[in-house]
Amino acid sequence: MKARVTIMLKDGVLDPQGEAIRHALGGLGFQGVDAVRQGKVIELDLASSDAASARDEVARMCEGLLANTVIEKYSVEIL
């Protein structure tokens, strides 16, 4: 079973990388991009065959290591 975790900065947290991307896009001629938020995607191959337990396990991974829950939010998708 596969799981995909998407991690993004929480609303209100400054995103300097996102701002750098927005600025670079403007420099390349892409106008009208008002804001960019960048994040990360982590894909996991899991031994579990039960989607509910896999989701719970991945959530524990996020809380313990994968995401800094003070400034980041995450979502888990079981594929």
All heavy atoms as a GROMACS GRO file, in nm:
protein
  586
    1MET      N    1   0.085  -0.117   0.000
    1MET     CA    2   0.000   0.000   0.000
    1MET      C    3   0.090   0.123   0.000
    1MET      O    4   0.193   0.125   0.064
    1MET     CB    5  -0.088  -0.004   0.125
    1MET     CG    6  -0.179   0.114   0.140
    1MET     SD    7  -0.301   0.089   0.270
    1MET     CE    8  -0.397  -0.042   0.198
    2LYS      N    9   0.048   0.225  -0.073
    2LYS     CA   10   0.123   0.349  -0.080
    2LYS      C   11   0.047   0.460  -0.009
    2LYS      O   12  -0.076   0.461  -0.006
    2LYS     CB   13   0.147   0.390  -0.225
    2LYS     CG   14   0.243   0.299  -0.300
    2LYS     CD   15   0.268   0.355  -0.438
    2LYS     CE   16   0.362   0.264  -0.514
    2LYS     NZ   17   0.500   0.294  -0.492
    3ALA      N   18   0.124   0.552   0.046
    3ALA     CA   19   0.066   0.670   0.108
    3ALA      C   20   0.141   0.793   0.056
    3ALA      O   21   0.262   0.787   0.033
    3ALA     CB   22   0.078   0.663   0.260
    4ARG      N   23   0.068   0.900   0.037
    4ARG     CA   24   0.127   1.026  -0.005
    4ARG      C   25   0.096   1.130   0.103
    4ARG      O   26  -0.019   1.151   0.139
    4ARG     CB   27   0.071   1.072  -0.139
    4ARG     CG   28   0.132   1.203  -0.186
    4ARG     CD   29   0.080   1.245  -0.322
    4ARG     NE   30   0.122   1.145  -0.422
    4ARG     CZ   31   0.043   1.100  -0.518
    4ARG    NH1   32  -0.081   1.141  -0.529
    4ARG    NH2   33   0.088   1.012  -0.605
    5VAL      N   34   0.201   1.194   0.152
    5VAL     CA   35   0.188   1.299   0.253
    5VAL      C   36   0.224   1.431   0.188
    5VAL      O   37   0.330   1.443   0.125
    5VAL     CB   38   0.283   1.273   0.374
    5VAL    CG1   39   0.270   1.384   0.476
    5VAL    CG2   40   0.256   1.137   0.436
    6THR      N   41   0.135   1.528   0.198
    6THR     CA   42   0.161   1.663   0.148
    6THR      C   43   0.176   1.754   0.269
    6THR      O   44   0.088   1.758   0.356
    6THR     CB   45   0.046   1.712   0.059
    6THR    OG1   46   0.029   1.618  -0.049
    6THR    CG2   47   0.074   1.850   0.003
    7ILE      N   48   0.288   1.824   0.275
    7ILE     CA   49   0.320   1.910   0.389
    7ILE      C   50   0.334   2.053   0.338
    7ILE      O   51   0.408   2.078   0.242
    7ILE     CB   52   0.449   1.864   0.458
    7ILE    CG1   53   0.434   1.719   0.506
    7ILE    CG2   54   0.484   1.956   0.574
    7ILE    CD1   55   0.562   1.654   0.551
    8MET      N   56   0.260   2.143   0.401
    8MET     CA   57   0.263   2.285   0.364
    8MET      C   58   0.277   2.368   0.491
    8MET      O   59   0.235   2.326   0.599
    8MET     CB   60   0.133   2.325   0.294
    8MET     CG   61   0.105   2.252   0.164
    8MET     SD   62   0.217   2.294   0.031
    8MET     CE   63   0.178   2.466   0.004
    9LEU      N   64   0.333   2.488   0.475
    9LEU     CA   65   0.336   2.581   0.588
    9LEU      C   66   0.194   2.623   0.622
    9LEU      O   67   0.109   2.637   0.534
    9LEU     CB   68   0.419   2.704   0.554
    9LEU     CG   69   0.571   2.682   0.543
    9LEU    CD1   70   0.637   2.806   0.485
    9LEU    CD2   71   0.630   2.647   0.677
   10LYS      N   72   0.168   2.641   0.749
   10LYS     CA   73   0.037   2.688   0.792
   10LYS      C   74   0.012   2.830   0.742
   10LYS      O   75   0.107   2.906   0.716
   10LYS     CB   76   0.027   2.686   0.946
   10LYS     CG   77   0.022   2.547   1.004
   10LYS     CD   78   0.010   2.553   1.155
   10LYS     CE   79   0.000   2.412   1.213
   10LYS     NZ   80  -0.010   2.415   1.361
   11ASP      N   81  -0.114   2.864   0.727
   11ASP     CA   82  -0.151   3.000   0.689
   11ASP      C   83  -0.094   3.097   0.792
   11ASP      O   84  -0.096   3.070   0.911
   11ASP     CB   85  -0.303   3.015   0.681
   11ASP     CG   86  -0.364   2.929   0.571
   11ASP    OD1   87  -0.292   2.895   0.476
   11ASP    OD2   88  -0.483   2.896   0.581
   12GLY      N   89  -0.041   3.207   0.744
   12GLY     CA   90   0.014   3.308   0.834
   12GLY      C   91   0.163   3.290   0.859
   12GLY      O   92   0.227   3.381   0.912
   13VAL      N   93   0.220   3.176   0.823
   13VAL     CA   94   0.364   3.155   0.838
   13VAL      C   95   0.430   3.205   0.711
   13VAL      O   96   0.391   3.169   0.600
   13VAL     CB   97   0.398   3.005   0.861
   13VAL    CG1   98   0.548   2.983   0.866
   13VAL    CG2   99   0.332   2.955   0.989
   14LEU      N  100   0.531   3.290   0.726
   14LEU     CA  101   0.600   3.344   0.609
   14LEU      C  102   0.665   3.232   0.530
   14LEU      O  103   0.718   3.137   0.587
   14LEU     CB  104   0.706   3.446   0.653
   14LEU     CG  105   0.654   3.573   0.719
   14LEU    CD1  106   0.770   3.661   0.762
   14LEU    CD2  107   0.561   3.649   0.626
   15ASP      N  108   0.662   3.245   0.398
   15ASP     CA  109   0.716   3.144   0.308
   15ASP      C  110   0.818   3.210   0.215
   15ASP      O  111   0.787   3.247   0.102
   15ASP     CB  112   0.604   3.080   0.227
   15ASP     CG  113   0.649   2.962   0.144
   15ASP    OD1  114   0.771   2.939   0.132
   15ASP    OD2  115   0.562   2.892   0.090
   16PRO      N  116   0.944   3.226   0.261
   16PRO     CA  117   1.042   3.294   0.178
   16PRO      C  118   1.073   3.219   0.048
   16PRO      O  119   1.099   3.282  -0.055
   16PRO     CB  120   1.166   3.305   0.267
   16PRO     CG  121   1.143   3.212   0.380
   16PRO     CD  122   0.995   3.191   0.392
   17GLN      N  123   1.069   3.087   0.049
   17GLN     CA  124   1.093   3.012  -0.075
   17GLN      C  125   0.979   3.036  -0.174
   17GLN      O  126   1.003   3.051  -0.294
   17GLN     CB  127   1.108   2.864  -0.047
   17GLN     CG  128   1.241   2.829   0.018
   17GLN     CD  129   1.255   2.681   0.041
   17GLN    OE1  130   1.173   2.621   0.110
   17GLN    NE2  131   1.357   2.622  -0.016
   18GLY      N  132   0.858   3.038  -0.124
   18GLY     CA  133   0.744   3.066  -0.210
   18GLY      C  134   0.754   3.205  -0.271
   18GLY      O  135   0.725   3.225  -0.390
   19GLU      N  136   0.798   3.301  -0.192
   19GLU     CA  137   0.814   3.438  -0.241
   19GLU      C  138   0.924   3.444  -0.346
   19GLU      O  139   0.912   3.515  -0.447
   19GLU     CB  140   0.844   3.534  -0.126
   19GLU     CG  141   0.857   3.678  -0.166
   19GLU     CD  142   0.736   3.737  -0.237
   19GLU    OE1  143   0.624   3.686  -0.222
   19GLU    OE2  144   0.755   3.835  -0.311
   20ALA      N  145   1.033   3.371  -0.327
   20ALA     CA  146   1.142   3.367  -0.425
   20ALA      C  147   1.092   3.306  -0.557
   20ALA      O  148   1.128   3.353  -0.666
   20ALA     CB  149   1.260   3.288  -0.371
   21ILE      N  150   1.010   3.202  -0.549
   21ILE     CA  151   0.953   3.140  -0.669
   21ILE      C  152   0.863   3.240  -0.741
   21ILE      O  153   0.871   3.255  -0.863
   21ILE     CB  154   0.876   3.012  -0.633
   21ILE    CG1  155   0.973   2.905  -0.582
   21ILE    CG2  156   0.795   2.962  -0.751
   21ILE    CD1  157   0.904   2.787  -0.515
   22ARG      N  158   0.776   3.310  -0.665
   22ARG     CA  159   0.687   3.409  -0.725
   22ARG      C  160   0.768   3.516  -0.798
   22ARG      O  161   0.737   3.554  -0.912
   22ARG     CB  162   0.598   3.473  -0.620
   22ARG     CG  163   0.490   3.566  -0.680
   22ARG     CD  164   0.430   3.658  -0.576
   22ARG     NE  165   0.528   3.750  -0.518
   22ARG     CZ  166   0.576   3.859  -0.580
   22ARG    NH1  167   0.539   3.889  -0.703
   22ARG    NH2  168   0.664   3.936  -0.520
   23HIS      N  169   0.873   3.564  -0.734
   23HIS     CA  170   0.957   3.668  -0.794
   23HIS      C  171   1.025   3.615  -0.920
   23HIS      O  172   1.029   3.685  -1.023
   23HIS     CB  173   1.061   3.715  -0.692
   23HIS     CG  174   1.151   3.822  -0.742
   23HIS    ND1  175   1.107   3.950  -0.767
   23HIS    CD2  176   1.282   3.820  -0.775
   23HIS    CE1  177   1.208   4.023  -0.811
   23HIS    NE2  178   1.315   3.945  -0.817
   24ALA      N  179   1.077   3.494  -0.916
   24ALA     CA  180   1.144   3.435  -1.033
   24ALA      C  181   1.047   3.415  -1.149
   24ALA      O  182   1.083   3.437  -1.265
   24ALA     CB  183   1.210   3.303  -0.995
   25LEU      N  184   0.926   3.374  -1.118
   25LEU     CA  185   0.825   3.358  -1.224
   25LEU      C  186   0.798   3.491  -1.294
   25LEU      O  187   0.787   3.497  -1.416
   25LEU     CB  188   0.696   3.300  -1.166
   25LEU     CG  189   0.701   3.153  -1.126
   25LEU    CD1  190   0.573   3.115  -1.051
   25LEU    CD2  191   0.723   3.063  -1.246
   26GLY      N  192   0.789   3.598  -1.215
   26GLY     CA  193   0.770   3.731  -1.273
   26GLY      C  194   0.887   3.768  -1.364
   26GLY      O  195   0.868   3.825  -1.470
   27GLY      N  196   1.008   3.734  -1.320
   27GLY     CA  197   1.126   3.763  -1.400
   27GLY      C  198   1.130   3.684  -1.530
   27GLY      O  199   1.193   3.726  -1.628
   28LEU      N  200   1.062   3.570  -1.533
   28LEU     CA  201   1.056   3.489  -1.655
   28LEU      C  202   0.938   3.528  -1.744
   28LEU      O  203   0.914   3.464  -1.846
   28LEU     CB  204   1.045   3.340  -1.618
   28LEU     CG  205   1.169   3.279  -1.554
   28LEU    CD1  206   1.139   3.139  -1.505
   28LEU    CD2  207   1.284   3.279  -1.653
   29GLY      N  208   0.864   3.631  -1.702
   29GLY     CA  209   0.755   3.680  -1.785
   29GLY      C  210   0.617   3.626  -1.749
   29GLY      O  211   0.521   3.655  -1.818
   30PHE      N  212   0.608   3.548  -1.644
   30PHE     CA  213   0.477   3.496  -1.602
   30PHE      C  214   0.413   3.597  -1.508
   30PHE      O  215   0.447   3.607  -1.390
   30PHE     CB  216   0.492   3.360  -1.531
   30PHE     CG  217   0.544   3.252  -1.621
   30PHE    CD1  218   0.678   3.215  -1.617
   30PHE    CD2  219   0.460   3.188  -1.710
   30PHE    CE1  220   0.727   3.115  -1.700
   30PHE    CE2  221   0.508   3.089  -1.794
   30PHE     CZ  222   0.641   3.051  -1.788
   31GLN      N  223   0.321   3.674  -1.563
   31GLN     CA  224   0.256   3.780  -1.486
   31GLN      C  225   0.127   3.728  -1.424
   31GLN      O  226   0.071   3.629  -1.467
   31GLN     CB  227   0.226   3.899  -1.578
   31GLN     CG  228   0.350   3.956  -1.644
   31GLN     CD  229   0.457   4.000  -1.544
   31GLN    OE1  230   0.427   4.065  -1.445
   31GLN    NE2  231   0.581   3.962  -1.570
   32GLY      N  232   0.082   3.795  -1.320
   32GLY     CA  233  -0.046   3.760  -1.258
   32GLY      C  234  -0.037   3.656  -1.149
   32GLY      O  235  -0.139   3.610  -1.100
   33VAL      N  236   0.083   3.616  -1.110
   33VAL     CA  237   0.098   3.523  -0.998
   33VAL      C  238   0.108   3.609  -0.872
   33VAL      O  239   0.209   3.674  -0.849
   33VAL     CB  240   0.222   3.432  -1.014
   33VAL    CG1  241   0.234   3.339  -0.893
   33VAL    CG2  242   0.214   3.352  -1.143
   34ASP      N  243   0.001   3.610  -0.792
   34ASP     CA  244  -0.004   3.696  -0.675
   34ASP      C  245   0.067   3.637  -0.554
   34ASP      O  246   0.120   3.710  -0.471
   34ASP     CB  247  -0.150   3.726  -0.637
   34ASP     CG  248  -0.219   3.810  -0.742
   34ASP    OD1  249  -0.151   3.889  -0.811
   34ASP    OD2  250  -0.342   3.795  -0.758
   35ALA      N  251   0.068   3.505  -0.543
   35ALA     CA  252   0.132   3.442  -0.426
   35ALA      C  253   0.168   3.299  -0.461
   35ALA      O  254   0.104   3.235  -0.544
   35ALA     CB  255   0.037   3.444  -0.306
   36VAL      N  256   0.273   3.250  -0.397
   36VAL     CA  257   0.316   3.111  -0.412
   36VAL      C  258   0.344   3.056  -0.273
   36VAL      O  259   0.410   3.122  -0.192
   36VAL     CB  260   0.444   3.099  -0.499
   36VAL    CG1  261   0.495   2.956  -0.502
   36VAL    CG2  262   0.420   3.152  -0.638
   37ARG      N  263   0.294   2.939  -0.246
   37ARG     CA  264   0.326   2.865  -0.123
   37ARG      C  265   0.391   2.736  -0.169
   37ARG      O  266   0.337   2.665  -0.252
   37ARG     CB  267   0.201   2.832  -0.041
   37ARG     CG  268   0.116   2.950   0.000
   37ARG     CD  269   0.174   3.035   0.106
   37ARG     NE  270   0.168   2.968   0.234
   37ARG     CZ  271   0.218   3.021   0.345
   37ARG    NH1  272   0.275   3.139   0.341
   37ARG    NH2  273   0.211   2.958   0.459
   38GLN      N  274   0.508   2.706  -0.119
   38GLN     CA  275   0.574   2.583  -0.158
   38GLN      C  276   0.573   2.487  -0.040
   38GLN      O  277   0.566   2.527   0.074
   38GLN     CB  278   0.714   2.612  -0.210
   38GLN     CG  279   0.817   2.652  -0.106
   38GLN     CD  280   0.885   2.531  -0.045
   38GLN    OE1  281   0.916   2.434  -0.113
   38GLN    NE2  282   0.907   2.535   0.084
   39GLY      N  283   0.575   2.360  -0.073
   39GLY     CA  284   0.573   2.258   0.030
   39GLY      C  285   0.652   2.137  -0.014
   39GLY      O  286   0.738   2.146  -0.100
   40LYS      N  287   0.620   2.023   0.044
   40LYS     CA  288   0.689   1.901   0.006
   40LYS      C  289   0.590   1.785   0.003
   40LYS      O  290   0.488   1.786   0.072
   40LYS     CB  291   0.806   1.870   0.099
   40LYS     CG  292   0.770   1.864   0.246
   40LYS     CD  293   0.894   1.858   0.332
   40LYS     CE  294   0.857   1.886   0.476
   40LYS     NZ  295   0.972   1.901   0.563
   41VAL      N  296   0.622   1.686  -0.080
   41VAL     CA  297   0.541   1.566  -0.092
   41VAL      C  298   0.632   1.448  -0.060
   41VAL      O  299   0.743   1.438  -0.112
   41VAL     CB  300   0.482   1.551  -0.234
   41VAL    CG1  301   0.411   1.418  -0.249
   41VAL    CG2  302   0.390   1.666  -0.265
   42ILE      N  303   0.584   1.359   0.026
   42ILE     CA  304   0.657   1.238   0.063
   42ILE      C  305   0.569   1.119   0.030
   42ILE      O  306   0.453   1.115   0.072
   42ILE     CB  307   0.691   1.239   0.214
   42ILE    CG1  308   0.776   1.361   0.248
   42ILE    CG2  309   0.761   1.109   0.253
   42ILE    CD1  310   0.795   1.384   0.396
   43GLU      N  311   0.623   1.025  -0.046
   43GLU     CA  312   0.550   0.903  -0.077
   43GLU      C  313   0.613   0.787  -0.002
   43GLU      O  314   0.735   0.773   0.001
   43GLU     CB  315   0.550   0.877  -0.228
   43GLU     CG  316   0.464   0.977  -0.302
   43GLU     CD  317   0.441   0.942  -0.447
   43GLU    OE1  318   0.500   0.843  -0.497
   43GLU    OE2  319   0.364   1.014  -0.511
   44LEU      N  320   0.528   0.708   0.058
   44LEU     CA  321   0.573   0.595   0.140
   44LEU      C  322   0.514   0.465   0.086
   44LEU      O  323   0.397   0.461   0.051
   44LEU     CB  324   0.526   0.613   0.285
   44LEU     CG  325   0.567   0.743   0.355
   44LEU    CD1  326   0.482   0.766   0.477
   44LEU    CD2  327   0.713   0.736   0.392
   45ASP      N  328   0.595   0.360   0.082
   45ASP     CA  329   0.546   0.225   0.054
   45ASP      C  330   0.529   0.157   0.189
   45ASP      O  331   0.626   0.144   0.265
   45ASP     CB  332   0.645   0.147  -0.032
   45ASP     CG  333   0.648   0.193  -0.175
   45ASP    OD1  334   0.541   0.231  -0.227
   45ASP    OD2  335   0.756   0.192  -0.236
   46LEU      N  336   0.409   0.112   0.217
   46LEU     CA  337   0.378   0.054   0.348
   46LEU      C  338   0.345  -0.094   0.334
   46LEU      O  339   0.285  -0.136   0.235
   46LEU     CB  340   0.258   0.127   0.410
   46LEU     CG  341   0.273   0.279   0.423
   46LEU    CD1  342   0.140   0.341   0.462
   46LEU    CD2  343   0.381   0.314   0.523
   47ALA      N  344   0.379  -0.170   0.437
   47ALA     CA  345   0.347  -0.313   0.439
   47ALA      C  346   0.201  -0.336   0.473
   47ALA      O  347   0.146  -0.442   0.440
   47ALA     CB  348   0.438  -0.385   0.538
   48SER      N  349   0.138  -0.242   0.536
   48SER     CA  350   0.000  -0.258   0.582
   48SER      C  351  -0.095  -0.278   0.464
   48SER      O  352  -0.078  -0.222   0.356
   48SER     CB  353  -0.043  -0.134   0.661
   48SER     OG  354  -0.178  -0.143   0.699
   49SER      N  355  -0.198  -0.359   0.487
   49SER     CA  356  -0.301  -0.378   0.385
   49SER      C  357  -0.435  -0.316   0.427
   49SER      O  358  -0.531  -0.319   0.352
   49SER     CB  359  -0.320  -0.528   0.356
   49SER     OG  360  -0.359  -0.595   0.474
   50ASP      N  361  -0.439  -0.258   0.546
   50ASP     CA  362  -0.560  -0.195   0.598
   50ASP      C  363  -0.545  -0.043   0.587
   50ASP      O  364  -0.455   0.015   0.649
   50ASP     CB  365  -0.583  -0.237   0.743
   50ASP     CG  366  -0.704  -0.169   0.803
   50ASP    OD1  367  -0.814  -0.176   0.744
   50ASP    OD2  368  -0.688  -0.105   0.910
   51ALA      N  369  -0.629   0.020   0.508
   51ALA     CA  370  -0.617   0.163   0.481
   51ALA      C  371  -0.629   0.247   0.608
   51ALA      O  372  -0.554   0.344   0.626
   51ALA     CB  373  -0.720   0.208   0.379
   52ALA      N  374  -0.720   0.213   0.696
   52ALA     CA  375  -0.741   0.293   0.818
   52ALA      C  376  -0.619   0.287   0.909
   52ALA      O  377  -0.574   0.390   0.960
   52ALA     CB  378  -0.866   0.246   0.891
   53SER      N  379  -0.564   0.168   0.928
   53SER     CA  380  -0.446   0.158   1.015
   53SER      C  381  -0.325   0.222   0.949
   53SER      O  382  -0.241   0.282   1.017
   53SER     CB  383  -0.418   0.012   1.052
   53SER     OG  384  -0.382  -0.064   0.940
   54ALA      N  385  -0.316   0.212   0.816
   54ALA     CA  386  -0.206   0.278   0.745
   54ALA      C  387  -0.214   0.429   0.762
   54ALA      O  388  -0.113   0.495   0.788
   54ALA     CB  389  -0.210   0.240   0.598
   55ARG      N  390  -0.334   0.485   0.748
   55ARG     CA  391  -0.352   0.630   0.765
   55ARG      C  392  -0.312   0.673   0.907
   55ARG      O  393  -0.243   0.774   0.925
   55ARG     CB  394  -0.497   0.669   0.737
   55ARG     CG  395  -0.523   0.819   0.747
   55ARG     CD  396  -0.668   0.853   0.718
   55ARG     NE  397  -0.713   0.805   0.589
   55ARG     CZ  398  -0.688   0.865   0.472
   55ARG    NH1  399  -0.616   0.975   0.471
   55ARG    NH2  400  -0.733   0.816   0.360
   56ASP      N  401  -0.352   0.595   1.006
   56ASP     CA  402  -0.316   0.627   1.145
   56ASP      C  403  -0.165   0.621   1.166
   56ASP      O  404  -0.107   0.707   1.232
   56ASP     CB  405  -0.385   0.531   1.242
   56ASP     CG  406  -0.535   0.554   1.250
   56ASP    OD1  407  -0.583   0.662   1.208
   56ASP    OD2  408  -0.605   0.462   1.298
   57GLU      N  409  -0.102   0.519   1.108
   57GLU     CA  410   0.043   0.504   1.123
   57GLU      C  411   0.116   0.620   1.056
   57GLU      O  412   0.211   0.676   1.113
   57GLU     CB  413   0.088   0.371   1.063
   57GLU     CG  414   0.236   0.344   1.082
   57GLU     CD  415   0.277   0.209   1.030
   57GLU    OE1  416   0.218   0.160   0.932
   57GLU    OE2  417   0.371   0.152   1.088
   58VAL      N  418   0.073   0.658   0.937
   58VAL     CA  419   0.138   0.770   0.867
   58VAL      C  420   0.115   0.901   0.943
   58VAL      O  421   0.206   0.983   0.953
   58VAL     CB  422   0.089   0.779   0.721
   58VAL    CG1  423   0.142   0.904   0.653
   58VAL    CG2  424   0.131   0.655   0.643
   59ALA      N  425  -0.002   0.919   1.001
   59ALA     CA  426  -0.027   1.039   1.082
   59ALA      C  427   0.069   1.045   1.200
   59ALA      O  428   0.122   1.151   1.234
   59ALA     CB  429  -0.171   1.042   1.130
   60ARG      N  430   0.095   0.930   1.262
   60ARG     CA  431   0.193   0.926   1.373
   60ARG      C  432   0.333   0.959   1.322
   60ARG      O  433   0.411   1.027   1.392
   60ARG     CB  434   0.189   0.790   1.442
   60ARG     CG  435   0.064   0.769   1.526
   60ARG     CD  436   0.076   0.649   1.622
   60ARG     NE  437   0.124   0.527   1.558
   60ARG     CZ  438   0.045   0.437   1.496
   60ARG    NH1  439  -0.085   0.459   1.489
   60ARG    NH2  440   0.096   0.328   1.444
   61MET      N  441   0.366   0.913   1.202
   61MET     CA  442   0.496   0.947   1.142
   61MET      C  443   0.508   1.098   1.122
   61MET      O  444   0.613   1.157   1.148
   61MET     CB  445   0.513   0.877   1.007
   61MET     CG  446   0.528   0.729   1.014
   61MET     SD  447   0.538   0.665   0.844
   61MET     CE  448   0.515   0.491   0.874
   62CYS      N  449   0.400   1.158   1.074
   62CYS     CA  450   0.400   1.303   1.052
   62CYS      C  451   0.416   1.378   1.183
   62CYS      O  452   0.495   1.474   1.190
   62CYS     CB  453   0.271   1.346   0.983
   62CYS     SG  454   0.259   1.289   0.813
   63GLU      N  455   0.343   1.337   1.283
   63GLU     CA  456   0.349   1.404   1.413
   63GLU      C  457   0.487   1.388   1.477
   63GLU      O  458   0.534   1.477   1.547
   63GLU     CB  459   0.241   1.349   1.507
   63GLU     CG  460   0.099   1.378   1.462
   63GLU     CD  461   0.058   1.522   1.479
   63GLU    OE1  462   0.110   1.591   1.569
   63GLU    OE2  463  -0.027   1.567   1.401
   64GLY      N  464   0.551   1.274   1.453
   64GLY     CA  465   0.678   1.246   1.519
   64GLY      C  466   0.802   1.291   1.444
   64GLY      O  467   0.904   1.320   1.505
   65LEU      N  468   0.794   1.298   1.309
   65LEU     CA  469   0.915   1.326   1.233
   65LEU      C  470   0.893   1.407   1.106
   65LEU      O  471   0.965   1.502   1.080
   65LEU     CB  472   0.983   1.193   1.194
   65LEU     CG  473   1.106   1.206   1.102
   65LEU    CD1  474   1.222   1.270   1.176
   65LEU    CD2  475   1.145   1.070   1.047
   66LEU      N  476   0.798   1.369   1.025
   66LEU     CA  477   0.789   1.421   0.890
   66LEU      C  478   0.747   1.568   0.881
   66LEU      O  479   0.790   1.639   0.790
   66LEU     CB  480   0.693   1.336   0.806
   66LEU     CG  481   0.731   1.188   0.792
   66LEU    CD1  482   0.625   1.113   0.712
   66LEU    CD2  483   0.868   1.172   0.731
   67ALA      N  484   0.665   1.613   0.972
   67ALA     CA  485   0.616   1.752   0.969
   67ALA      C  486   0.649   1.822   1.100
   67ALA      O  487   0.646   1.761   1.207
   67ALA     CB  488   0.465   1.754   0.946
   68ASN      N  489   0.682   1.948   1.089
   68ASN     CA  490   0.697   2.033   1.208
   68ASN      C  491   0.560   2.094   1.234
   68ASN      O  492   0.524   2.196   1.176
   68ASN     CB  493   0.802   2.141   1.182
   68ASN     CG  494   0.817   2.236   1.299
   68ASN    OD1  495   0.740   2.233   1.394
   68ASN    ND2  496   0.916   2.322   1.291
   69THR      N  497   0.482   2.029   1.320
   69THR     CA  498   0.342   2.067   1.336
   69THR      C  499   0.322   2.203   1.402
   69THR      O  500   0.209   2.251   1.409
   69THR     CB  501   0.266   1.958   1.414
   69THR    OG1  502   0.330   1.936   1.539
   69THR    CG2  503   0.262   1.828   1.333
   70VAL      N  504   0.429   2.266   1.448
   70VAL     CA  505   0.417   2.402   1.500
   70VAL      C  506   0.390   2.499   1.384
   70VAL      O  507   0.308   2.589   1.397
   70VAL     CB  508   0.544   2.442   1.578
   70VAL    CG1  509   0.539   2.589   1.619
   70VAL    CG2  510   0.563   2.353   1.700
   71ILE      N  511   0.459   2.477   1.272
   71ILE     CA  512   0.446   2.571   1.160
   71ILE      C  513   0.393   2.506   1.032
   71ILE      O  514   0.368   2.576   0.934
   71ILE     CB  515   0.580   2.641   1.130
   71ILE    CG1  516   0.688   2.539   1.091
   71ILE    CG2  517   0.624   2.728   1.246
   71ILE    CD1  518   0.814   2.601   1.034
   72GLU      N  519   0.378   2.373   1.031
   72GLU     CA  520   0.334   2.304   0.910
   72GLU      C  521   0.205   2.227   0.934
   72GLU      O  522   0.178   2.179   1.044
   72GLU     CB  523   0.442   2.206   0.862
   72GLU     CG  524   0.568   2.273   0.816
   72GLU     CD  525   0.678   2.175   0.780
   72GLU    OE1  526   0.694   2.073   0.851
   72GLU    OE2  527   0.750   2.202   0.682
   73LYS      N  528   0.128   2.213   0.826
   73LYS     CA  529   0.010   2.126   0.828
   73LYS      C  530   0.037   2.015   0.727
   73LYS      O  531   0.119   2.032   0.635
   73LYS     CB  532  -0.116   2.205   0.792
   73LYS     CG  533  -0.110   2.273   0.657
   73LYS     CD  534  -0.230   2.361   0.632
   73LYS     CE  535  -0.215   2.434   0.498
   73LYS     NZ  536  -0.323   2.526   0.473
   74TYR      N  537  -0.031   1.904   0.744
   74TYR     CA  538  -0.010   1.793   0.653
   74TYR      C  539  -0.142   1.726   0.620
   74TYR      O  540  -0.239   1.736   0.694
   74TYR     CB  541   0.089   1.691   0.711
   74TYR     CG  542   0.039   1.622   0.836
   74TYR    CD1  543  -0.036   1.506   0.829
   74TYR    CD2  544   0.068   1.672   0.962
   74TYR    CE1  545  -0.083   1.443   0.944
   74TYR    CE2  546   0.023   1.611   1.077
   74TYR     CZ  547  -0.053   1.495   1.066
   74TYR     OH  548  -0.098   1.434   1.181
   75SER      N  549  -0.142   1.658   0.506
   75SER     CA  550  -0.256   1.575   0.470
   75SER      C  551  -0.201   1.440   0.424
   75SER      O  552  -0.093   1.432   0.367
   75SER     CB  553  -0.341   1.640   0.361
   75SER     OG  554  -0.266   1.655   0.242
   76VAL      N  555  -0.279   1.335   0.451
   76VAL     CA  556  -0.238   1.199   0.418
   76VAL      C  557  -0.338   1.144   0.317
   76VAL      O  558  -0.459   1.151   0.338
   76VAL     CB  559  -0.236   1.110   0.544
   76VAL    CG1  560  -0.202   0.967   0.508
   76VAL    CG2  561  -0.137   1.164   0.647
   77GLU      N  562  -0.285   1.087   0.211
   77GLU     CA  563  -0.367   1.024   0.108
   77GLU      C  564  -0.319   0.880   0.095
   77GLU      O  565  -0.200   0.856   0.074
   77GLU     CB  566  -0.352   1.098  -0.024
   77GLU     CG  567  -0.431   1.044  -0.137
   77GLU     CD  568  -0.404   1.120  -0.267
   77GLU    OE1  569  -0.318   1.210  -0.270
   77GLU    OE2  570  -0.470   1.086  -0.367
   78ILE      N  571  -0.409   0.785   0.110
   78ILE     CA  572  -0.376   0.644   0.090
   78ILE      C  573  -0.407   0.610  -0.055
   78ILE      O  574  -0.519   0.631  -0.102
   78ILE     CB  575  -0.455   0.553   0.187
   78ILE    CG1  576  -0.426   0.591   0.333
   78ILE    CG2  577  -0.422   0.406   0.162
   78ILE    CD1  578  -0.283   0.578   0.376
   79LEU      N  579  -0.308   0.558  -0.125
   79LEU     CA  580  -0.322   0.532  -0.269
   79LEU      C  581  -0.348   0.385  -0.296
   79LEU      O  582  -0.309   0.299  -0.224
   79LEU     CB  583  -0.196   0.577  -0.342
   79LEU     CG  584  -0.154   0.722  -0.316
   79LEU    CD1  585  -0.020   0.749  -0.378
   79LEU    CD2  586  -0.257   0.816  -0.371
   0.00000   0.00000   0.00000
